[in-house]
Amino acid sequence: MKKNYIFKFLIVTMLFASVSSFAQSNDGIAAKKNIENIEGLTIFPNPVNNGKVYISTKHNLTKNIEIFDVLGKKVISQVLYGKELKIQDLNPGVYILKIKEGKFSATRKLVVR
């Protein structure tokens, strides 16, 4: 059973890496779909060990936050009005953080200890 989770983690990681490198190398396609990086995006601390992560951007608009586990299951979906996101209910592990601010979006890896 443990090998099965490791195999799934490797598949998801490789898929995420290939998709993110494709998006970074094809700026023209991203601009047509209005999917670009959020200007001035900072996420700290990462890794998280206190149950709170701070997400800020240049404009600090309302953000739609989604967090997925490595198997692709959505574990958190919320609207963030400030900078502080409480994630104390997440188990230690690696997660994928999807942030949407206005017409822009970004995806980052989040490590919880």
C-alpha positions as CSV (number, residue, x, y, z in Angstrom):
1,M,0.0,0.0,0.0
2,K,2.8,2.4,0.8
3,K,4.4,1.8,-2.6
4,N,1.1,2.8,-4.2
5,Y,1.1,6.2,-2.5
6,I,4.7,6.8,-3.4
7,F,3.9,5.9,-7.0
8,K,0.9,8.3,-7.1
9,F,3.0,11.0,-5.5
10,L,5.7,10.6,-8.1
11,I,3.1,10.7,-11.0
12,V,1.5,13.9,-9.6
13,T,4.8,15.5,-9.0
14,M,6.0,14.8,-12.5
15,L,2.7,16.0,-14.0
16,F,2.8,19.2,-12.0
17,A,6.5,19.9,-13.0
18,S,5.8,19.3,-16.7
19,V,2.6,21.5,-16.7
20,S,4.4,24.3,-14.8
21,S,7.4,24.2,-17.2
22,F,5.1,24.2,-20.2
23,A,3.2,27.3,-18.8
24,Q,6.4,29.1,-18.2
25,S,7.8,28.5,-21.6
26,N,4.6,29.5,-23.5
27,D,3.9,33.0,-22.4
28,G,1.8,33.8,-25.5
29,I,-0.6,31.0,-24.7
30,A,-0.9,32.1,-21.1
31,A,-1.6,35.7,-22.1
32,K,-4.4,34.7,-24.4
33,K,-6.1,32.7,-21.6
34,N,-5.6,35.5,-19.0
35,I,-3.6,33.0,-16.9
36,E,-0.5,34.7,-15.7
37,N,1.4,34.9,-12.5
38,I,0.1,37.2,-9.8
39,E,2.3,40.3,-9.5
40,G,4.3,40.4,-6.3
41,L,3.1,37.1,-4.9
42,T,4.8,36.1,-1.7
43,I,3.9,33.0,0.4
44,F,5.5,32.6,3.8
45,P,6.5,30.7,5.8
46,N,7.0,27.7,3.6
47,P,7.4,25.1,5.1
48,V,4.6,26.0,7.5
49,N,4.8,24.7,11.1
50,N,2.6,27.1,13.1
51,G,-0.8,26.5,11.3
52,K,-0.8,29.9,9.5
53,V,0.5,31.0,6.1
54,Y,0.6,34.5,4.9
55,I,-0.2,35.3,1.3
56,S,0.4,38.7,-0.1
57,T,0.5,40.4,-3.5
58,K,1.3,43.8,-4.9
59,H,-2.4,44.8,-5.0
60,N,-3.7,42.7,-2.1
61,L,-7.1,42.1,-3.6
62,T,-9.5,39.4,-2.5
63,K,-8.1,35.9,-3.3
64,N,-9.8,32.6,-4.0
65,I,-7.6,29.9,-2.3
66,E,-7.7,26.2,-3.1
67,I,-5.4,23.6,-1.5
68,F,-5.1,20.1,-2.9
69,D,-3.3,17.1,-1.5
70,V,-0.8,15.1,-3.6
71,L,-3.6,12.8,-4.9
72,G,-5.5,15.8,-6.3
73,K,-8.2,15.9,-3.6
74,K,-9.3,19.5,-2.7
75,V,-8.8,19.9,1.1
76,I,-9.4,23.6,1.5
77,S,-11.4,26.1,-0.6
78,Q,-11.9,29.6,0.8
79,V,-12.0,33.3,0.0
80,L,-9.1,35.2,1.6
81,Y,-9.8,38.9,2.3
82,G,-6.6,39.6,4.3
83,K,-3.2,38.0,4.2
84,E,-3.5,35.2,6.9
85,L,-4.7,31.8,5.9
86,K,-5.3,29.3,8.7
87,I,-4.3,25.8,7.9
88,Q,-4.0,24.2,11.3
89,D,-6.3,21.3,10.2
90,L,-3.9,20.1,7.5
91,N,-1.8,17.1,8.2
92,P,1.9,17.3,7.7
93,G,2.7,16.8,4.0
94,V,3.1,18.4,0.6
95,Y,0.2,20.3,-0.9
96,I,-0.6,22.3,-4.0
97,L,-1.8,25.8,-3.4
98,K,-3.9,27.5,-6.1
99,I,-4.4,31.2,-5.8
100,K,-6.7,33.3,-8.0
101,E,-6.7,37.1,-7.7
102,G,-8.9,38.9,-10.2
103,K,-8.2,37.5,-13.6
104,F,-4.7,36.2,-12.6
105,S,-3.8,32.9,-11.0
106,A,-0.8,31.1,-9.6
107,T,0.0,27.6,-8.4
108,R,2.7,26.9,-5.7
109,K,3.9,24.0,-3.7
110,L,3.1,24.2,0.1
111,V,4.9,22.1,2.7
112,V,3.2,21.6,6.1
113,R,5.3,20.2,9.0
